[in-house]
Amino acid sequence: MNYARAAHPRPITIRCILTLACLVLAVGAGKALGESKPAINGYDDYRAMRQKLERLAVSPHTTLTSLGKTLGRREVLLLTVGTGKVDEKPAILIVGGVHAPHLLGSQLALGVASRLVAMAEDDPAVLDRVTLYVLPRPAPDACEAFFQPPYRERSGNERPTDDDRDGNIDEDGPEDLDGDGWITMMRVADKTGAYIPHPTDPRVLIKADPSKGEQGQYALYVEGRDNDGDEQFGEDGPGGVALNRNFTFRYPYFQENAGPHQVSEIETRALADFAFSRPNIAAVVTFTPEDNLLKPWEASGTSTSGRIQTSVDADDAKLFGHIGRQYQELLQLPEGVNAPDSSDGAGSFSEWAYFHYGRWSFGCRGWSIAVEPLPEGEDKKEPAEEDRGADDVRALRWFTQNKIDGFVDWKPFTHPDFHSKKVEIGGFKPFVRINPPEERLGTLVDKHTRAIRQLGHWLPRIAIEDVEVDKLGGGLWRASLTVVNHGLLPTMSRMGEKTQQLHPLQLQVTLPEGTELITGSSRTRLPVISGSGGKAEYSCLLRCANPVDTTLNVKVWSPSVGAAIQVIRLGK
């Protein structure tokens, strides 16, 4: 600094005063933006989640690393949980928050990791066999909408996008017109509209059915204005590409939030690159609305025979069904519960993990209003035999039963874009239908911790058994053995065989000096071994002139299955 010039400051002008005022306001706004208030209590924003991960990283059983920084300068954090050489043991990849509005996914992934680390402090054997890779929030930018009023469900990251293809960027997003802190919906009285009130609960709107003589009464829009004059509302706001629509399987070309191309985003690449860098990953658990545990995948013969397979393999489907039933028992769901349908998985991570990555992939929403019990008799009340809107009506009943403020009653609003029509603002609050109240989080974490531990027991578990050594004379010996899989799952799924993304199971025989292999191979690829006692046999013919103290070392292994080692003695 030139101190001589600083001794004679320039006079303060009106422009300087205005500049200082703007700086003060900016600092105040920055503080306000930094303050985080969740849409539902009990959920962690990025800062709180990172602090919890850093505290977990103090444990000798964990390592915290970053897979990259997003456009919003937030890190994609990975917690590795395990003992010993973690990257050389079979692993389960646990991912939450792939669908950003589903904050429960992040809480479950983080909570399960916390529980298992705590268990390992008392008993390290909990982590002896399986490594856990935990990514609680791979899309941290989009998840922050949960903590920034006015609240709206946003699945896209911070990439600027032209969603309505009008040449402008993020110019017409949803707006909190009534100032209640929630972005809900607008229903506009319109005889050409597509919606009518539900016969049981008029707060719910359902599609009119002309075949039943029904005529629409309302048009429905997201809360906001037509700022760009294209007669659409809130169609091009902040929030660009959704991680859960950016993967390669059934990629939704040219659709909203899908991105300019497959795997275009920092977050998507970080997740895919990490997955491919760890051949020891045997299974993937994703906390996501693309649920195949409450509603297990079913095989479709028409979509498994083509060059591009879009349906689960029939053999794999049987195991998905079995594990889904076991999972439902672990969750202790009420009898007769009809779980909600899975969300469309186009471009999703969990479907990519099975169809393209080739691993066992279990999608799990973790919770739903549909699995919550209603008062006795209420669950049997069908709304005038009307399937349309039944989930909405049930949600409203459950809100009332549990005193949850999850719906904004419709209230008139004078809307400048609808001069001559009656406009009302209201509807379901964002987030409340896919994220449970705070008091349920602890129980859900406990149940899913048990489910993850059980999955570790279900993974392939090989052993070398039935070892036999026969002396044939003339220095010749025959050695034979059986490789048995004691796990529930086969050593590779059928889809894994087709994708060829997993290392096959291999057997290697190490021969001592002076021993010659006559038949068989010292290193051979074994077939896929089915679970629950499936077997593969191996035998070889050896020449050994002096068998005293001669041993063969046999190893069977693959990164995603683990290893079994056996020492075979000749001349025993």
LUMBALO-574580 format. One line per field, with one value per residue (C-alpha): residue in one letter; residue number from 1; z, y, x. Coordinates in nm, 3 decimals. Example, Ala and Ser with C-alpha at 12.3 -4.5 7.8 and 13.67 -1.06 7.14 Angstrom:
BEGIN
r <- A	S
k <- 1	2
Z <- 0.780	0.714
Y <- -0.450	-0.106
X <- 1.230	1.367
end
This chain:
BEGIN
r <- M	N	Y	A	R	A	A	H	P	R	P	I	T	I	R	C	I	L	T	L	A	C	L	V	L	A	V	G	A	G	K	A	L	G	E	S	K	P	A	I	N	G	Y	D	D	Y	R	A	M	R	Q	K	L	E	R	L	A	V	S	P	H	T	T	L	T	S	L	G	K	T	L	G	R	R	E	V	L	L	L	T	V	G	T	G	K	V	D	E	K	P	A	I	L	I	V	G	G	V	H	A	P	H	L	L	G	S	Q	L	A	L	G	V	A	S	R	L	V	A	M	A	E	D	D	P	A	V	L	D	R	V	T	L	Y	V	L	P	R	P	A	P	D	A	C	E	A	F	F	Q	P	P	Y	R	E	R	S	G	N	E	R	P	T	D	D	D	R	D	G	N	I	D	E	D	G	P	E	D	L	D	G	D	G	W	I	T	M	M	R	V	A	D	K	T	G	A	Y	I	P	H	P	T	D	P	R	V	L	I	K	A	D	P	S	K	G	E	Q	G	Q	Y	A	L	Y	V	E	G	R	D	N	D	G	D	E	Q	F	G	E	D	G	P	G	G	V	A	L	N	R	N	F	T	F	R	Y	P	Y	F	Q	E	N	A	G	P	H	Q	V	S	E	I	E	T	R	A	L	A	D	F	A	F	S	R	P	N	I	A	A	V	V	T	F	T	P	E	D	N	L	L	K	P	W	E	A	S	G	T	S	T	S	G	R	I	Q	T	S	V	D	A	D	D	A	K	L	F	G	H	I	G	R	Q	Y	Q	E	L	L	Q	L	P	E	G	V	N	A	P	D	S	S	D	G	A	G	S	F	S	E	W	A	Y	F	H	Y	G	R	W	S	F	G	C	R	G	W	S	I	A	V	E	P	L	P	E	G	E	D	K	K	E	P	A	E	E	D	R	G	A	D	D	V	R	A	L	R	W	F	T	Q	N	K	I	D	G	F	V	D	W	K	P	F	T	H	P	D	F	H	S	K	K	V	E	I	G	G	F	K	P	F	V	R	I	N	P	P	E	E	R	L	G	T	L	V	D	K	H	T	R	A	I	R	Q	L	G	H	W	L	P	R	I	A	I	E	D	V	E	V	D	K	L	G	G	G	L	W	R	A	S	L	T	V	V	N	H	G	L	L	P	T	M	S	R	M	G	E	K	T	Q	Q	L	H	P	L	Q	L	Q	V	T	L	P	E	G	T	E	L	I	T	G	S	S	R	T	R	L	P	V	I	S	G	S	G	G	K	A	E	Y	S	C	L	L	R	C	A	N	P	V	D	T	T	L	N	V	K	V	W	S	P	S	V	G	A	A	I	Q	V	I	R	L	G	K
k <- 1	2	3	4	5	6	7	8	9	10	11	12	13	14	15	16	17	18	19	20	21	22	23	24	25	26	27	28	29	30	31	32	33	34	35	36	37	38	39	40	41	42	43	44	45	46	47	48	49	50	51	52	53	54	55	56	57	58	59	60	61	62	63	64	65	66	67	68	69	70	71	72	73	74	75	76	77	78	79	80	81	82	83	84	85	86	87	88	89	90	91	92	93	94	95	96	97	98	99	100	101	102	103	104	105	106	107	108	109	110	111	112	113	114	115	116	117	118	119	120	121	122	123	124	125	126	127	128	129	130	131	132	133	134	135	136	137	138	139	140	141	142	143	144	145	146	147	148	149	150	151	152	153	154	155	156	157	158	159	160	161	162	163	164	165	166	167	168	169	170	171	172	173	174	175	176	177	178	179	180	181	182	183	184	185	186	187	188	189	190	191	192	193	194	195	196	197	198	199	200	201	202	203	204	205	206	207	208	209	210	211	212	213	214	215	216	217	218	219	220	221	222	223	224	225	226	227	228	229	230	231	232	233	234	235	236	237	238	239	240	241	242	243	244	245	246	247	248	249	250	251	252	253	254	255	256	257	258	259	260	261	262	263	264	265	266	267	268	269	270	271	272	273	274	275	276	277	278	279	280	281	282	283	284	285	286	287	288	289	290	291	292	293	294	295	296	297	298	299	300	301	302	303	304	305	306	307	308	309	310	311	312	313	314	315	316	317	318	319	320	321	322	323	324	325	326	327	328	329	330	331	332	333	334	335	336	337	338	339	340	341	342	343	344	345	346	347	348	349	350	351	352	353	354	355	356	357	358	359	360	361	362	363	364	365	366	367	368	369	370	371	372	373	374	375	376	377	378	379	380	381	382	383	384	385	386	387	388	389	390	391	392	393	394	395	396	397	398	399	400	401	402	403	404	405	406	407	408	409	410	411	412	413	414	415	416	417	418	419	420	421	422	423	424	425	426	427	428	429	430	431	432	433	434	435	436	437	438	439	440	441	442	443	444	445	446	447	448	449	450	451	452	453	454	455	456	457	458	459	460	461	462	463	464	465	466	467	468	469	470	471	472	473	474	475	476	477	478	479	480	481	482	483	484	485	486	487	488	489	490	491	492	493	494	495	496	497	498	499	500	501	502	503	504	505	506	507	508	509	510	511	512	513	514	515	516	517	518	519	520	521	522	523	524	525	526	527	528	529	530	531	532	533	534	535	536	537	538	539	540	541	542	543	544	545	546	547	548	549	550	551	552	553	554	555	556	557	558	559	560	561	562	563	564	565	566	567	568	569	570	571	572
Z <- 0.000	-0.077	0.273	0.147	-0.066	0.211	0.439	0.216	0.140	-0.131	-0.010	0.052	-0.227	-0.260	-0.491	-0.219	0.036	-0.197	-0.263	0.110	0.164	-0.108	0.053	0.391	0.231	0.045	0.366	0.535	0.245	0.253	0.619	0.545	0.260	0.485	0.740	0.683	0.787	0.677	0.523	0.775	1.106	1.167	0.827	0.765	0.518	0.341	0.620	0.896	0.688	0.620	0.991	1.079	0.815	0.946	1.298	1.169	0.986	1.321	1.366	1.272	1.066	0.829	0.562	0.420	0.068	-0.191	-0.541	-0.679	-0.646	-0.797	-0.982	-0.647	-0.497	-0.272	-0.249	-0.333	-0.016	0.015	0.347	0.334	0.626	0.683	0.833	0.685	0.310	0.239	-0.141	-0.156	0.017	-0.128	-0.091	-0.082	-0.232	-0.040	-0.209	-0.084	-0.217	-0.586	-0.615	-0.444	-0.293	-0.125	0.168	0.358	0.132	0.260	0.621	0.589	0.418	0.678	0.966	0.860	0.832	1.180	1.334	1.176	1.280	1.637	1.629	1.497	1.789	2.020	1.778	1.474	1.342	1.218	0.929	0.882	0.561	0.380	0.303	0.282	0.046	0.153	-0.062	0.137	-0.094	-0.446	-0.564	-0.282	-0.476	-0.562	-0.208	-0.061	-0.191	0.109	0.335	0.143	0.163	-0.028	-0.046	-0.376	-0.488	-0.709	-0.861	-1.082	-1.000	-1.061	-1.432	-1.613	-1.857	-2.109	-2.011	-2.237	-2.537	-2.586	-2.593	-2.236	-1.924	-1.596	-1.669	-1.564	-1.243	-0.977	-0.740	-0.392	-0.489	-0.162	0.052	0.271	0.217	0.003	-0.373	-0.424	-0.707	-0.866	-0.968	-1.216	-1.281	-1.645	-1.822	-2.072	-1.794	-1.738	-1.367	-1.138	-0.755	-0.602	-0.498	-0.144	-0.074	-0.295	-0.192	-0.427	-0.803	-1.041	-1.419	-1.569	-1.763	-2.068	-2.106	-1.775	-1.884	-1.675	-1.785	-1.654	-1.407	-1.337	-1.504	-1.281	-1.278	-1.055	-0.841	-1.032	-1.317	-1.692	-1.686	-2.042	-2.202	-2.340	-2.158	-1.932	-1.561	-1.369	-1.649	-1.666	-1.324	-1.150	-1.117	-1.418	-1.452	-1.222	-1.133	-1.132	-1.496	-1.630	-1.640	-1.952	-1.904	-2.070	-2.086	-2.142	-2.440	-2.468	-2.153	-1.860	-1.617	-1.830	-1.930	-2.265	-2.289	-2.079	-1.780	-1.855	-1.496	-1.242	-0.992	-1.236	-1.359	-1.004	-0.905	-1.219	-1.220	-0.857	-0.919	-1.210	-1.009	-0.745	-0.897	-0.545	-0.534	-0.529	-0.465	-0.472	-0.233	-0.342	-0.123	-0.398	-0.513	-0.781	-0.538	-0.627	-0.272	-0.185	-0.549	-0.678	-1.047	-1.257	-1.573	-1.909	-2.181	-2.458	-2.327	-2.226	-2.559	-2.766	-2.813	-2.562	-2.250	-2.066	-1.824	-1.537	-1.618	-1.507	-1.279	-1.122	-1.079	-0.853	-0.622	-0.627	-0.526	-0.243	-0.105	-0.138	0.081	0.337	0.338	0.395	0.694	0.835	0.805	0.984	0.745	0.837	0.691	0.356	0.284	-0.083	-0.140	-0.387	-0.741	-0.816	-0.989	-1.355	-1.358	-1.693	-1.658	-1.290	-1.100	-0.944	-1.278	-1.436	-1.153	-1.258	-1.635	-1.729	-1.427	-1.383	-1.003	-0.782	-0.741	-0.469	-0.486	-0.163	-0.088	0.284	0.379	0.233	0.359	0.192	0.447	0.742	0.916	0.926	1.212	1.211	0.934	0.762	0.536	0.411	0.311	-0.063	-0.185	-0.367	-0.562	-0.716	-0.788	-0.920	-0.644	-0.389	-0.278	-0.230	-0.022	0.191	0.244	0.369	0.612	0.741	0.786	0.994	1.203	1.280	1.308	1.020	0.842	0.495	0.286	0.208	0.183	-0.141	-0.102	-0.359	-0.515	-0.753	-1.028	-1.283	-1.561	-1.513	-1.507	-1.553	-1.391	-1.034	-0.913	-0.592	-0.449	-0.241	-0.251	-0.096	0.056	-0.109	0.042	0.304	0.107	0.044	0.367	0.706	1.018	1.238	1.504	1.256	1.138	1.421	1.382	1.004	1.042	1.283	1.046	0.743	0.935	1.000	0.632	0.517	0.760	0.634	0.275	0.375	0.482	0.156	-0.064	-0.225	0.025	-0.127	0.035	-0.093	0.019	-0.057	-0.126	-0.243	-0.339	-0.519	-0.584	-0.931	-0.942	-1.149	-0.971	-1.087	-0.857	-0.905	-0.693	-0.694	-0.501	-0.495	-0.470	-0.279	-0.255	0.088	0.026	-0.092	-0.408	-0.698	-0.763	-1.043	-1.158	-1.504	-1.600	-1.468	-1.706	-1.999	-1.917	-1.852	-1.603	-1.318	-1.283	-1.318	-1.043	-1.093	-0.954	-0.935	-0.837	-0.731	-0.782	-0.586	-0.763	-0.909	-0.959	-1.311	-1.416	-1.667	-1.719	-1.609	-1.592	-1.318	-1.360	-1.481	-1.497	-1.305	-1.410	-1.217	-0.900	-0.781	-0.421	-0.129	-0.185	-0.557	-0.661	-0.917	-0.939	-1.032	-1.077	-1.214	-1.285	-1.145	-1.172	-0.856	-0.808	-0.440	-0.278	0.077	0.220	-0.125	-0.105	-0.361	-0.282	-0.428	-0.435	-0.564	-0.587	-0.760	-0.632	-0.576	-0.415	-0.204	-0.175	-0.044	0.004	0.054	0.103	-0.046	0.069	-0.145	0.011	0.317
Y <- 0.000	0.356	0.507	0.864	0.851	0.687	0.984	1.204	1.001	1.105	1.266	1.030	1.063	0.947	0.673	0.551	0.548	0.345	0.102	0.053	-0.001	-0.264	-0.442	-0.446	-0.585	-0.846	-0.959	-0.983	-1.179	-1.409	-1.483	-1.550	-1.785	-1.961	-2.035	-2.374	-2.471	-2.815	-2.867	-3.152	-3.156	-3.418	-3.413	-3.306	-3.042	-3.077	-2.911	-3.126	-3.442	-3.365	-3.303	-3.640	-3.815	-3.645	-3.762	-4.117	-4.094	-4.081	-4.452	-4.694	-4.882	-4.595	-4.373	-4.058	-3.947	-3.706	-3.824	-3.470	-3.128	-3.033	-2.715	-2.584	-2.654	-2.929	-3.254	-3.599	-3.778	-4.150	-4.331	-4.667	-4.895	-5.213	-5.386	-5.500	-5.472	-5.327	-5.316	-5.685	-5.811	-5.847	-5.517	-5.366	-5.020	-4.822	-4.508	-4.261	-3.933	-4.026	-3.871	-3.540	-3.480	-3.822	-3.702	-4.017	-4.203	-3.992	-4.030	-4.408	-4.447	-4.228	-4.388	-4.744	-4.653	-4.494	-4.801	-5.043	-4.836	-4.831	-5.209	-5.257	-5.058	-5.334	-5.624	-5.570	-5.910	-5.739	-5.608	-5.905	-6.041	-5.751	-5.395	-5.118	-4.824	-4.558	-4.258	-4.087	-3.787	-3.811	-3.516	-3.264	-2.948	-3.059	-3.188	-2.841	-2.736	-2.930	-2.667	-2.346	-2.189	-2.143	-2.521	-2.701	-3.047	-3.010	-3.300	-3.114	-2.986	-2.632	-2.665	-2.385	-2.541	-2.425	-2.664	-2.512	-2.472	-2.103	-1.980	-1.847	-2.004	-2.057	-1.762	-1.906	-2.104	-2.175	-1.887	-1.866	-1.634	-1.657	-1.621	-1.926	-2.068	-2.364	-2.408	-2.597	-2.596	-2.365	-2.492	-2.270	-2.299	-2.402	-2.614	-2.721	-2.838	-3.203	-3.233	-3.277	-3.302	-3.646	-3.774	-3.855	-3.569	-3.260	-3.138	-3.405	-3.354	-3.649	-3.675	-3.652	-3.960	-3.862	-4.225	-4.181	-3.856	-3.650	-3.299	-3.121	-2.837	-2.732	-2.682	-2.755	-2.568	-2.540	-2.227	-1.937	-1.690	-1.706	-1.486	-1.559	-1.535	-1.890	-1.987	-2.227	-2.188	-2.267	-2.485	-2.342	-2.267	-2.324	-2.685	-2.848	-3.215	-3.492	-3.758	-4.021	-3.953	-3.923	-4.287	-4.499	-4.761	-4.647	-4.296	-4.052	-3.855	-3.490	-3.510	-3.271	-3.305	-3.578	-3.364	-3.298	-3.660	-3.971	-3.941	-3.573	-3.454	-3.441	-3.633	-3.906	-3.960	-3.967	-4.238	-4.449	-4.413	-4.520	-4.821	-4.938	-4.884	-5.136	-5.484	-5.618	-5.467	-5.761	-5.581	-5.231	-5.100	-4.774	-4.587	-4.457	-4.449	-4.707	-4.984	-5.351	-5.487	-5.391	-5.455	-5.706	-5.704	-5.963	-6.121	-6.050	-6.299	-6.045	-5.816	-6.067	-6.235	-5.935	-5.787	-5.513	-5.661	-5.436	-5.685	-5.877	-6.229	-6.500	-6.676	-6.347	-6.250	-6.551	-6.437	-6.075	-6.202	-6.415	-6.137	-5.892	-6.117	-6.147	-5.769	-5.716	-5.949	-5.754	-5.433	-5.598	-5.449	-5.468	-5.772	-5.714	-5.391	-5.295	-5.122	-4.831	-4.887	-4.811	-4.485	-4.498	-4.588	-4.437	-4.320	-4.422	-4.535	-4.846	-4.991	-4.905	-5.093	-5.415	-5.389	-5.221	-5.255	-5.617	-5.627	-5.739	-5.411	-5.357	-5.039	-4.945	-4.642	-4.715	-4.585	-4.493	-4.368	-4.677	-4.901	-4.699	-4.847	-4.647	-4.672	-5.003	-5.003	-4.695	-4.900	-5.090	-4.777	-4.751	-4.403	-4.485	-4.760	-4.489	-4.587	-4.245	-4.041	-4.323	-4.269	-3.897	-3.963	-4.216	-3.970	-3.705	-3.953	-4.048	-3.681	-3.628	-3.939	-3.835	-3.460	-3.383	-3.053	-3.191	-3.018	-2.651	-2.595	-2.437	-2.060	-1.798	-1.591	-1.297	-1.404	-1.141	-1.402	-1.520	-1.202	-1.356	-1.698	-1.817	-1.924	-2.114	-2.206	-2.519	-2.889	-3.128	-2.972	-3.070	-3.359	-3.474	-3.771	-3.934	-3.845	-3.963	-3.747	-3.722	-3.964	-4.255	-4.214	-4.404	-4.714	-4.712	-4.691	-4.987	-5.200	-5.121	-5.186	-5.537	-5.569	-5.465	-5.707	-5.984	-5.902	-5.950	-6.306	-6.367	-6.282	-6.575	-6.759	-7.023	-7.307	-7.590	-7.925	-8.301	-8.299	-8.640	-8.759	-9.094	-9.268	-9.423	-9.573	-9.486	-9.150	-9.045	-8.886	-8.763	-8.469	-8.368	-8.120	-7.948	-7.574	-7.510	-7.184	-7.159	-6.814	-6.752	-6.565	-6.724	-6.613	-6.392	-6.289	-6.388	-6.022	-6.011	-6.293	-6.099	-5.764	-5.925	-5.650	-5.884	-6.092	-6.462	-6.712	-6.862	-7.158	-7.167	-7.459	-7.375	-7.673	-7.733	-7.784	-8.132	-8.175	-8.183	-8.124	-8.392	-8.304	-8.009	-7.649	-7.473	-7.179	-7.221	-7.027	-7.185	-7.162	-6.953	-7.145	-7.120	-7.035	-7.251	-7.532	-7.507	-7.688	-7.692	-7.978	-7.978	-8.255	-8.285	-8.555	-8.502	-8.667	-8.651	-8.888	-8.799	-8.718	-8.693	-8.354	-8.243	-7.997	-7.826	-7.485	-7.429	-7.089	-7.010	-6.644	-6.345	-5.985	-5.975	-6.321	-6.345	-6.629	-6.984	-7.148	-7.515	-7.701	-8.055	-8.302	-8.591	-8.916	-8.865
X <- 0.000	0.117	0.092	0.161	-0.153	-0.350	-0.282	-0.497	-0.809	-1.049	-1.371	-1.666	-1.919	-2.277	-2.152	-1.914	-2.195	-2.416	-2.130	-2.072	-2.444	-2.450	-2.154	-2.329	-2.644	-2.441	-2.270	-2.610	-2.750	-2.450	-2.512	-2.874	-2.783	-2.537	-2.806	-2.961	-3.312	-3.432	-3.773	-3.812	-3.625	-3.358	-3.187	-2.827	-2.720	-2.385	-2.188	-2.339	-2.302	-1.936	-1.870	-2.024	-1.812	-1.498	-1.578	-1.626	-1.293	-1.111	-1.184	-0.903	-1.163	-1.243	-1.091	-1.251	-1.161	-1.295	-1.386	-1.402	-1.563	-1.896	-1.983	-2.105	-1.759	-1.887	-1.693	-1.825	-1.717	-1.647	-1.619	-1.440	-1.525	-1.327	-1.026	-0.697	-0.649	-0.992	-0.958	-0.869	-1.184	-1.536	-1.718	-2.065	-2.107	-2.373	-2.503	-2.763	-2.898	-2.888	-3.236	-3.172	-3.521	-3.495	-3.280	-3.370	-3.126	-2.836	-2.944	-2.971	-2.632	-2.462	-2.653	-2.570	-2.202	-2.210	-2.375	-2.127	-1.826	-1.960	-2.008	-1.654	-1.510	-1.639	-1.594	-1.366	-1.474	-1.792	-1.582	-1.349	-1.498	-1.664	-1.555	-1.813	-1.776	-2.026	-2.123	-2.399	-2.443	-2.297	-2.513	-2.455	-2.548	-2.900	-2.964	-2.914	-3.259	-3.393	-3.234	-3.304	-3.651	-3.867	-3.861	-3.901	-3.802	-3.499	-3.309	-3.062	-2.714	-2.585	-2.518	-2.710	-2.956	-3.214	-3.492	-3.759	-3.525	-3.601	-3.242	-3.248	-3.102	-3.293	-3.524	-3.860	-3.841	-4.104	-4.185	-4.331	-4.615	-4.807	-4.494	-4.554	-4.204	-4.319	-4.336	-4.660	-4.915	-5.172	-5.514	-5.690	-6.064	-6.083	-6.346	-6.082	-5.853	-5.767	-5.846	-6.146	-6.169	-6.149	-6.497	-6.381	-6.140	-6.176	-5.830	-5.694	-5.716	-5.745	-5.744	-6.095	-6.208	-6.420	-6.533	-6.718	-6.877	-6.634	-6.538	-6.233	-6.273	-5.915	-5.581	-5.282	-4.950	-4.647	-4.658	-4.506	-4.546	-4.500	-4.191	-4.083	-4.427	-4.437	-4.760	-4.570	-4.506	-4.188	-4.051	-3.698	-3.559	-3.225	-3.123	-2.964	-2.869	-2.990	-2.735	-3.008	-3.100	-2.746	-2.633	-2.609	-2.881	-3.207	-3.065	-3.357	-3.226	-3.339	-3.550	-3.551	-3.257	-3.094	-2.795	-2.628	-2.511	-2.462	-2.229	-2.179	-2.153	-1.871	-2.082	-2.182	-1.827	-1.693	-1.939	-1.891	-1.511	-1.491	-1.714	-1.499	-1.181	-1.290	-1.325	-1.386	-1.736	-1.977	-2.308	-2.452	-2.717	-2.878	-3.124	-3.351	-3.715	-3.619	-3.706	-3.655	-3.674	-4.031	-4.124	-3.863	-3.776	-3.955	-3.818	-3.979	-3.892	-3.941	-3.669	-3.401	-3.335	-3.230	-2.887	-2.966	-3.121	-3.364	-3.520	-3.369	-3.253	-3.499	-3.246	-3.142	-3.508	-3.567	-3.290	-3.408	-3.751	-3.613	-3.394	-3.684	-3.900	-3.621	-3.580	-3.951	-3.935	-3.640	-3.840	-4.135	-4.387	-4.757	-4.930	-5.096	-4.908	-4.914	-4.583	-4.573	-4.456	-4.095	-4.009	-3.911	-3.543	-3.446	-3.086	-3.077	-2.771	-2.927	-3.039	-2.704	-2.530	-2.704	-2.749	-2.420	-2.191	-2.297	-2.329	-2.612	-2.797	-3.055	-3.263	-3.432	-3.650	-3.619	-3.963	-4.298	-4.632	-4.776	-4.599	-4.726	-5.033	-5.356	-5.609	-5.792	-6.049	-5.908	-5.681	-5.985	-6.175	-6.150	-6.239	-6.563	-6.383	-6.169	-5.808	-5.720	-5.561	-5.585	-5.222	-5.289	-5.598	-5.413	-5.127	-5.370	-5.525	-5.182	-5.087	-5.400	-5.336	-4.976	-5.041	-4.803	-4.837	-4.781	-5.046	-5.116	-5.490	-5.605	-5.642	-5.748	-5.473	-5.497	-5.263	-5.153	-5.129	-5.489	-5.695	-6.037	-5.994	-6.010	-5.666	-5.587	-5.248	-5.197	-5.115	-4.867	-4.558	-4.231	-4.032	-4.286	-4.417	-4.080	-3.897	-4.028	-4.049	-3.741	-3.863	-3.864	-3.504	-3.334	-3.551	-3.506	-3.127	-3.132	-3.339	-3.126	-2.806	-2.934	-3.026	-2.675	-2.512	-2.737	-2.644	-2.280	-2.367	-2.556	-2.258	-2.071	-1.850	-1.622	-1.433	-1.209	-1.343	-1.330	-0.957	-0.830	-0.480	-0.435	-0.104	-0.115	0.235	0.539	0.570	0.222	-0.036	-0.388	-0.513	-0.877	-1.089	-1.427	-1.489	-1.813	-2.008	-2.173	-2.320	-2.674	-2.573	-2.384	-2.028	-2.160	-2.507	-2.628	-2.612	-2.257	-2.167	-2.314	-2.155	-1.815	-1.741	-1.645	-1.330	-1.411	-1.335	-0.989	-0.798	-0.421	-0.196	0.159	0.391	0.711	1.042	1.074	0.698	0.555	0.196	0.088	-0.281	-0.486	-0.374	-0.182	-0.417	-0.772	-1.095	-1.380	-1.744	-1.995	-2.083	-2.442	-2.518	-2.635	-2.387	-2.314	-1.996	-1.717	-1.467	-1.099	-0.844	-0.494	-0.234	0.116	0.458	0.662	0.956	1.008	0.673	0.804	0.703	0.585	0.296	0.077	-0.063	-0.410	-0.578	-0.928	-1.022	-1.173	-1.177	-1.554	-1.576	-1.261	-1.013	-0.989	-0.648	-0.565	-0.236	-0.234	0.030	0.149	0.260	0.049
end
